[in-house]
Amino acid sequence: MASSMLSIGVSGLQAAQTALATNSNNIANVYTPGYSRETVELSGSSGGGVSVASISRQTDSYLSAQLDSAMSASTALETHEANISQIDNLLADDEAGLAPLMQEFFGAIEGVASQPSDPAARESLLGSAESLAGQINAFSAYLDDMDSAVNSRLGDVVGDINTATSQIASLNEQISLTRARTGEEPLGLLDQRDQAVTDLQTLVGVEVQEQDGRLSVSLGNGQLLVNGSSNHELAVEPDPQDMSRSVVTYSVAPGVTSAIDEAQLEGGTLGGLLSFRADSLEPTQNQLGQLAAGLALTFNAQHADGVDANGNVGGDFFTLGDPEVLPASGNAAGAGLEVTFAPATQQEGDDFYSVALTGDDYRLSLEGGTYQLENLSSGAVQTLTPDSEGVMRQYGLVFTATGMADGDSFTIQPTRNIADTFNVAIDEGAEIAAGSSDASLDNRNILALQSLQSSDALGSAGSFNDHYASLVSQVGNQTRQVQVNLEAQQGLTEQLSAADQSISGGNLDEEAADLIRYQQYYQANAQVIQTASTVLDTILNIR
Amino acid sequence: MRISTQTLYAQGVTSMLDQQAAFSKVSEQLATGKRVVNPSDDPSAASQAVTISQSQAVNEQFSDSRTTARNNLSIEESALNQVTDTITRVQSLIVQAGNGTLSDSDRDALATEIEGSREVLLGLANSTDGNGNYLFGGMSGDTAPFGEDGTYRGDDQQRQQRVDSSRLMEVNHTGSQIFGGVASGNQQLARQTSESESSLPITFKGPEVIDASVRVDGAAYSVSIDATGVTISGTDAEGNDLQVLDGEGEPLPSPVAFSDGMTLAFNGLSMTLSGDEQQVLEAQAEGKATQLVVEEGEASADVFANLDGLITALSTPIESEADQAAFNNAISTASRQFSNSLDNVLTVRADVGTKLNELDSLDIIGDDRELNYASTRSDLIDLDYNEAISDYSLTQVGLQASQQAFSDISGMSLFDYLR
């Protein structure tokens, strides 16, 4: 009896030690990300005493998958918000924004209209034109910098994604090996793998499935990133349609990559960066360019209608580059496309000018012998037919294609980078074509230039100021919307996190209670051993 | 529900961060005085504010434009005041000159004074604004519009300025409008064109309008008086031959014998011819004749040519009845010419005055508009301080409460009781 008592006591002591160790582990890891609370299950032995049946992780895989995908969406919105807020802040500046500078510019035009022969008024107009151009250039440069930053961030994020997928693949391998070798659950490795999945979800949204104890991870379009113990790497490469733009590619075979449709890359930092670029950054760049190009084209057209103080016909008031034309990488060797802005046209019976220019991007391709022009924003496709001189016109643009073979295409970004090229063309006040004859007080053309301010100079986009106001409203709305979505998503994430933590997270008070419980359990079992020992001593002391 | 220690702390921290963000937002609003700092704070208000700012800027441009227009017109008005004074002075000299008791040397003295007035008027016609631009040269502002001989070298373009969204205003008048010939619709003028040595001693009065309804504007006639009698030739603007009537409206033969005080009526006008019948008969017998030209509309010469004519008339000695008649006719013509010139100047002055009044009204409208814009813009983006200060206190209390809660929670642990 005493010997079984001793062994029972020892088994209890061992169970208590295991419980205390587990308990300490829970306390030690109470703040460890990804750690799941462990619990000890005891069972009575048929021969007496107690044994540790199992130590298990407290997790709810359904909840944690929900949490992961909520976090993925939160991170995407956070990334988008952090970036678009910078544009929002840029537009918030009341003093240095574009609107006040446009107003100063038109105010200076009024100055020349009042005093056409005053050189000071003319110089002041040139000065405010320079400030306006400077601010448009600076705005544009800021957006360009953000674009480069997105490109380089894409590289970093894709690197992190590859690290996470290779980690998951390697943990898949280690977990099956450990299970096979010990027959026990490798709790720490499972935690690590779950955490790696969580990390991956904050980089890009993925689908996770468990099969035979291994996780397989795929993108939204079904492309596998982790399959058992191997992983497929993503890469960042220049867009074949636009080499200045980075796109994410998937390796389909060694050395063969294909670009992933951006719509399939949602969630996480990657999804946030891509949606910021496509929905916020590029449209803002295009609209700023539309404003700059519209100003330059309408101004130059009206200016050419006048006569300057030297009696010469007005030259260009602003300089403006040509639309960006990007050949597709597979184009035939001799394929060329030249695109220029059509000059602004005079509206009947009015002295203002209107341009058909939009802020959209286009793709011109030759298919089955006909030229097709696709509007990349709306998806609308039109057939263009060259005139007798081989020139095609559409959307305020003039296209001249040479040597295009069937299947060749060019992407045209008329306004994406045009704000960089917006500058003041004249450098002497006398060259301002204020008059319509060469009389010194003639101000008829400058009055016409002044009226451009309030005319619908940008066609359907309204006046320059209307266009700028709509840019402000668009960026503001989008920022607001992203912020609201982010708040909602963060609320949801917090709730899911609390629910998940309520199962797998440690509670120090609970662990403190357990600590006391297991301490007493340990002491009790030690007492059993002491008693057994006393009993044995009693027997041994009989003689 | 079981709450993990991590959740407990995370919730405490999140709550403090949220309260801090809210507190910071209100602080920023208070510091800037604006409710909408970033477009995202209220996109529609921010966008409307951009539109209103432009309207404000445009309104201010118009206000600046009105200031310039007002300056131009005021300078013009003061020059025109002096022109009026000078012409009035010339008119009173013409009245003096008409006094039949004056000697040749008295008239010479008057001629000298009128020469002085001519210099004054020429100076005024070539006035400049503060920037050295000539006021009355039309669009050509950098060369003197009137030459020494009084010819106009400027152009006929009036410079316009946009003084309100829908108002382009002429802000100057051309030299020809002010100093040029009789504008259409002004008084008709008769002028003796024959030299005094060969003239009959006949003086005329008129022309006066007797029946405006039958008048045809722009017609020109000549009245010839010679040995055959008085003949009126010419057609009206519509090419019809003149019908000449006597004072009672009865048709007259042509030519008709001269009689003292005879009245001729044509084209709604009437003229009276006077002279000693005996002397006229004698002069007619000597072969002398008189020709009168009746001018309407813009046909007559400019102020400086009229002044020159007047000076010549005053400087010419009167040696015969014919000289006297020619001189009387010249004075009569000049009187009518300067009355017309004064009308011209007064018409332009009235236009200037009307425009100055209009600018004042536009200023009032502009100021009202500015008030509206400012208050709308303020409603859109400015801060309601009462609301903001109350929010400030509220968020402050919220932040303090969340800090207190965090501090209490972190101070409570079962471990504290296990000693």
Contacts between the chains, C-beta under 8 A, distances in Angstrom:
chain1	res1	chain2	res2	distance
A	30	B	4	7.9
A	30	B	5	5.4
A	30	B	6	6.7
A	31	B	5	7.9
A	31	B	6	6.2
A	37	B	4	7.9
A	85	B	38	7.8
A	85	B	40	7.4
A	88	B	38	4.9
A	88	B	39	5.6
A	88	B	40	4.8
A	89	B	38	6.2
A	91	B	38	7.7
A	91	B	39	5.2
A	91	B	46	7.9
A	92	B	37	6.0
A	92	B	38	4.3
A	92	B	39	6.2
A	92	B	46	8.0
A	99	B	50	5.0
A	99	B	53	5.8
A	99	B	54	6.6
A	100	B	53	7.2
A	100	B	57	7.8
A	102	B	54	7.7
A	103	B	53	7.0
A	103	B	54	6.1
A	103	B	57	3.6
A	103	B	58	7.9
A	106	B	57	7.2
A	106	B	58	7.4
A	106	B	61	6.6
A	107	B	57	6.5
A	107	B	60	7.2
A	107	B	61	5.3
A	107	B	64	7.3
A	110	B	61	4.3
A	110	B	64	6.0
A	110	B	65	5.6
A	110	B	162	7.8
A	111	B	64	7.5
A	113	B	65	7.0
A	113	B	161	6.2
A	113	B	162	6.9
A	114	B	64	7.2
A	114	B	65	5.9
A	114	B	68	3.8
A	114	B	69	7.7
A	114	B	161	6.2
A	115	B	68	7.0
A	115	B	131	6.5
A	116	B	159	8.0
A	117	B	131	7.0
A	117	B	133	5.8
A	117	B	141	5.4
A	117	B	142	6.7
A	118	B	131	5.9
A	435	B	139	7.4
A	437	B	139	7.0
A	437	B	157	7.9
A	439	B	138	7.3
A	439	B	139	3.6
A	439	B	140	4.6
A	439	B	141	7.4
A	439	B	155	6.5
A	439	B	157	7.0
A	440	B	133	7.4
A	440	B	139	7.4
A	440	B	140	6.4
A	440	B	141	4.6
A	440	B	142	4.6
A	441	B	133	6.2
A	441	B	137	7.7
A	441	B	138	7.5
A	441	B	139	4.7
A	441	B	140	6.8
A	441	B	141	3.8
A	441	B	159	5.3
A	441	B	172	7.9
A	442	B	139	4.4
A	442	B	157	7.1
A	442	B	159	7.4
A	443	B	159	6.1
A	443	B	160	7.3
A	443	B	161	7.4
A	444	B	160	7.5
A	447	B	160	6.6
A	447	B	161	7.7
A	447	B	162	6.0
A	447	B	168	7.2
A	450	B	61	8.0
A	450	B	162	6.4
A	451	B	162	7.5
A	453	B	54	7.9
A	453	B	58	6.8
A	454	B	58	6.7
A	454	B	165	7.2
A	465	B	50	6.8
A	465	B	51	6.6
A	465	B	54	4.2
A	466	B	51	7.1
A	468	B	50	6.1
A	469	B	47	4.6
A	469	B	48	7.5
A	469	B	50	4.1
A	469	B	51	4.9
A	469	B	54	7.9
A	470	B	47	6.7
A	472	B	39	5.0
A	472	B	43	7.5
A	472	B	46	5.5
A	472	B	47	4.9
A	472	B	50	5.3
A	473	B	39	7.1
A	473	B	43	5.0
A	473	B	44	6.4
A	473	B	46	6.8
A	473	B	47	3.3
A	474	B	43	7.9
A	475	B	39	5.9
A	475	B	40	7.7
A	475	B	43	8.0
A	476	B	38	7.2
A	476	B	39	2.9
A	476	B	40	4.8
A	476	B	41	7.7
A	476	B	42	7.6
A	476	B	43	3.1
A	476	B	46	5.1
A	476	B	47	6.8
A	477	B	40	7.8
A	477	B	43	4.1
A	477	B	44	7.9
A	479	B	38	7.3
A	479	B	39	6.9
A	479	B	40	3.5
A	479	B	43	7.8
A	480	B	40	4.5
A	480	B	41	7.8
A	480	B	43	5.6
A	483	B	40	6.4
A	494	B	10	7.8
A	494	B	11	7.6
A	494	B	14	6.6
A	497	B	7	7.0
A	497	B	10	7.4
A	498	B	1	7.9
A	498	B	3	7.1
A	498	B	4	7.9
A	498	B	7	4.8
A	498	B	11	7.3
A	499	B	1	8.0
A	501	B	3	7.5
A	501	B	4	3.9
A	501	B	6	5.8
A	501	B	7	4.4
A	502	B	1	5.2
A	502	B	2	4.5
A	502	B	3	6.3
A	502	B	4	6.3
A	502	B	7	7.2
A	503	B	2	7.6
A	504	B	4	7.8
A	505	B	4	2.6
A	505	B	5	7.1
A	505	B	6	5.1
A	505	B	7	6.2
A	506	B	4	5.9
A	506	B	5	6.0
A	506	B	6	7.3
A	507	B	2	6.6
A	507	B	3	6.7
A	507	B	4	5.4
A	507	B	5	5.2
A	507	B	8	8.0
A	508	B	5	4.6
A	508	B	413	6.1
A	508	B	414	7.2
A	508	B	415	6.8
A	509	B	5	7.7
A	509	B	413	6.7
A	509	B	414	4.4
A	510	B	2	7.7
A	512	B	413	7.2
A	512	B	414	3.9
A	512	B	415	5.2
A	512	B	418	6.3
A	513	B	414	6.5
A	515	B	418	7.7
A	516	B	418	6.8
